[in-house]
Amino acid sequence: MNLVMRYDDQLKDSHRSGLEDVYAAHIHAIREAYGGVMARQKLSNIFGHLKSIDLFTAVAEKLKYMDKKNTDGTDKHPTEIKGFVFDLDGVIVDTAVHHFQSWKKVLKQLGADITEEDDLHTRGASRMESLEYLLNQYGIELTQEEKEMWAARKNDIYLEAIEQITPRDLLPGAFAFLIDTRKAGLKLALGSASKNAIGVLKKLGIEDRFDVVLDGNDAKESKPHPEIFTNACNALQLDPSEVVVFEDAAKGVQAALAAGCKAVGLGDPEALKAAHVVISGLDQTNPSHIIELLS
């Protein structure tokens, strides 16, 4: 919304209706999430801004229409979203940097210096898939036994790196978003490629926040194959169309879409452009807002 407010005066002539929809949905979501004085406080700057660019009246009319639909029952959320599934690394906690640094140390021992570009290809992938990519990328040949040994070494380095993780390492807004999701009556699942996911959740103190926890041990295929999210939907006893997946990796977004779920990307809009919605982090939104946007 900060970006929208920064550029909307330039966009209102060519995208006026779209801007009105975005502002109306945002205001409506904040009213639903907070209500009363708190909602008015949070929205006072937006109202003043809308008046300054002559969009206030039009947005107010759209809000009246939305309120009417919600009260008379003529248009409930068509998506009927009933559950959220979260990836772990880069969504709830930033352990992705530890994965990359661990691979960097392993490949250094094998005679290669990997780059930030390699991180994009290994993010969200399984351990063996990541190793195979890096070996191919740098022309390193190993036997299957050697691959398993180096993959195990990488995991040891990673486990040592995350040993000191505490609840303070939760990404901004993650804990509050999980709480608000539960308050909204939605089911919660974790769907991560990491085989260490349960241990990380325990260190973060949030293992009991999820109805279902699925990790790399619960899927034979790695992302972008949809298996982990299909399994999560089955475990939640929900149809994929009723589920929203939160992912920070392009492969994860592809997996969510292939499973038939809605996808919310966290991070780079260009890298995650296949997602239905892209946000910078969970601290920038709330469950009601996400449902509004996807509806």
N, C-alpha and C positions, 0 to 999 in steps of 0.2 A: 504493500500500500504506500510506503514511502516513495517508491519509484513512480507509482501511478500519480501521486500528488505532485511529484517534481515535474512530470512531463505532460500532465493532462491538458494544460492550457494550449500546448502545441498540437495535441491530438484531438481536441474536442470537435473541431470542424469535420474531420474525416472519420472519427470513431465515436461520435457523440452518444449514440445509443448503447454501444458497448461499455463506455465509461459509466453511463447511468446505471447499467445493470450491475457492474462491478461494485460501485459505491452502495447501491441499494442492498445487494447481497451481504456486503461487509457490515453495514450498519445493522441490518436485520440479525446477522449472526451475533454481533456484540450484544444487542438487546436481549437475545435469547440466552446468551451465556452469562450475562451479568445482571441486567435489569436495573430499574430504579436509578438512584443517584449515581451509582458507580458507572452505569452505562452512559449516562449523560456526561459525566466527567471525561470518560474515555473518548467520547464522540464530539466534544465541544470544538476541538480544533478542526475536525473534518467538516462540521456544519459551517463554521466560519469560512473555511477554505472554499466550500461549495458555493457559498454566497458570493465570494470574491470573483469566481469564474463563471457566475450565472448558470450554475447547474442545480442549485438547491431546490427550486420549485419542481423541476422534472424528476429529480431523485425522490423527493417527498411523495410525488404522485405514484411512483413505482412502489414505494414502501407501503402506501395505502392499499395498493392492489395486492401486494404480497400478504399483508395482514388480513385482508378480506378472504383470500384463498385459504389461509391457515385456519380462520375462524369458522368459515361456512363448510369446510370439508370438501370443497370442489377440486382441490389439487394438492394432495399430499405428495411427499417426496417420491417421485416415480422409481427411484433406484432402490428404495426400501433397504438402505444400508444397515446391516445388523452386526458387523464385525470388522475389526481392524487387525491386520497382520503386520508386524514390524520386523524388518531386518535388524541386526544388532550393530555391526561395525558401521560407523558413520551416520547412524540414525539415532541410536540411544546413547552410545558411547563411542569415542574416537579411538578405537584400538587398531584402526586401519593403518595408522602410521607405524605401529609396532610390527604389523605384518610386513610392511614394506622394508623397514629397517632390518628385520630378520632375514628376509630374502636377500637384501643387499649384502649382509655379512656372509651368507652362504655362497652366493655367486662370486664374491670377492675371493673366497677360498678356492673357487673353481676357476679363477683367472679372469673374471668378467666384472665390469663396472656397470651396473644397471642404472637406468634413468627414470625420471618422473613419468615419462611416457609409458614405461613398463608397468607402473603402478596402476594405470587405467585398465590395462589388460588383465591384471591379476586380481583386481578388486572385485569381490563377490564370487570369485572362482574357488573351487576346492583346492586343497593343498597339492595334490598330484597334478591337477590340471594346470595350476600356476607354475609348478616346476617344469612340466613338459613345455609350456610356452617359453619359459626363460631359457631352457636348454636349446630349443629350436632357434630362438632369437639370436643366441650367441654361439651357435654351432658347436655345442658341447655334447659329446656322446658318452652315455653311461649305460651300464648294464641295468637290468631291472632291480637287481639286488642293491646296486649303488644308488639308484634313484630312491629306493625306499629308505636307505640309510641317510641320504641327504635331506629327504623330506622329514624324517624323524629329528634330525639335527636342527632343522629350521624350527620345528615345533618346540623343541627344548629351549631354543633361544627366545622364542616368542613367549613361552610360559614364564620364563625368568623375567622378561620385560614387564609382563602384566601382573606380576606377583604383588605389587604395591597398589593396585587399583582399589579405590574406595568409592563410596557414594558421591564424593565430591567430583569424581571424573565423569558423572553423567553429563551429557551435552545439555546446553541451556534449554529449558522448557520441557525436557523429556519427562521428568518425574510428574510435573503438573499435568502434562498431556495425558499420561497414563491414568492419573486419578480422575481427570475430567471425562475420559473415555468410559471408565467404569460408572461414573455418576450418570452418564448419558444412557446407561443400560445396554451398552454395546459389549460384545464378546471380544476377548483379547487373545492373540496368539503371537508367538515369536517364530519366525521362519528364517533360520540362519544357516549359511554354508559351513560355519565354524563348528568344529567338533569340540571346541572348548566353551561353547556358549553357556552351558549350565553353570560352569565354574565362574565365568565372568558375571553372570546374573547374581550369583551368591555374593560375590565381592561387592557388587553394586547395591546389594540389599533389596533387590526387586524381583527375586525369583517367584514370590507368591503373588505378584501382580497379574500374572498371565493365567488364563484358563488352560492353555496348551503351550508347550515349549517343544519345538522341533529344531534339531540341529543337523550337522553334516552326517550324523550317524543314522538319521531317519530317512535318507533319500539316496538311492543308488546313482541317480543322475544329478549333475551339478547345473547350476544356472548357466545359460538361459533356458534350460529345460524346465518346464513348469512343475515338476514332481513335488518339490518342497511346498509350494503354495497350494497345489491340489490336495496334498496330504493335510495341510493346515485347515483348508476348508472342510474336508471330510471330518477331521477331528473336532472342529467347531460345530459340525452338523449344519453347515450353511451352504447354500448354493454360491458358486464363485461370483455371480452377479450381485450378491449381497455383501461382498467383502472388498475392503480397500487395503491395498498393500503399500507400505511406506518403504522406499528404497533409495539408496544413494548411488547405486551403480547401474550403468546402462544394461548390463546383463540381467540384473535383478528386475528392472522395469520390463524387459522383454519376457522374463519368466512369468511375471504377474499378468501381463496381457495375454500370454499364451494359455494361462490357467483360466482366463475368462474373468479376472478380477479388474477392478479399477486400480490405477497406479498413481501414487503421489511421489514425485521425485524430490529429494532433498539435496540441493547443491547447484551445480552448473546447469543453467537452463538449456544450453546448447547440447551438452552431453546427454541430458535427460529429456530431450525434446519429445520423445515418444510417449512420455507420461501424460496423463490427463491434466494434472496440475503439477507445477514445480514451485517449491518454496525454498527459502534459504535455511530454515530450521524449524523445529517444533515450537520454538519460542515466538514464532511469528504468526501463530494461528491457534485454533482450538478445534475440537471435534465438530461442533456445530457449524463452524465456518467451512471446514472441509466438506461436510455433507452439502451445504448450500452450494458451494462451487461445483461439486460433482453432479448436483441435481439440475 
